[in-house]
């Protein structure tokens, strides 16, 4: 729940800054933070990293 709340706050702040300062870079920050969150969750799996990635992409 804390992760969802922090991602929502990051998104809100970055959207506000992007509109106020007219810099599109701020729109990439929430996407990068979501990517980092998923990467951390994958790293926390006790299996080796490459096997976890292969397992995730082999699911159908």
Secondary structure in CASP SS format (residue, H / E / C, confidence):
PFRMAT SS
TARGET T0000
AUTHOR 0000-0000-0000
METHOD secondary structure of the structure
MODEL  1
X C 1.00
X H 1.00
X H 1.00
X H 1.00
X H 1.00
X H 1.00
X H 1.00
X H 1.00
X H 1.00
X H 1.00
X H 1.00
X H 1.00
X H 1.00
X H 1.00
X H 1.00
X H 1.00
X H 1.00
X H 1.00
X H 1.00
X H 1.00
X H 1.00
X C 1.00
X C 1.00
X C 1.00
X H 1.00
X H 1.00
X H 1.00
X H 1.00
X H 1.00
X H 1.00
X H 1.00
X H 1.00
X H 1.00
X H 1.00
X H 1.00
X H 1.00
X H 1.00
X H 1.00
X H 1.00
X H 1.00
X H 1.00
X H 1.00
X H 1.00
X C 1.00
X C 1.00
X C 1.00
X C 1.00
X C 1.00
X H 1.00
X H 1.00
X H 1.00
X H 1.00
X H 1.00
X H 1.00
X H 1.00
X H 1.00
X H 1.00
X H 1.00
X C 1.00
X C 1.00
END
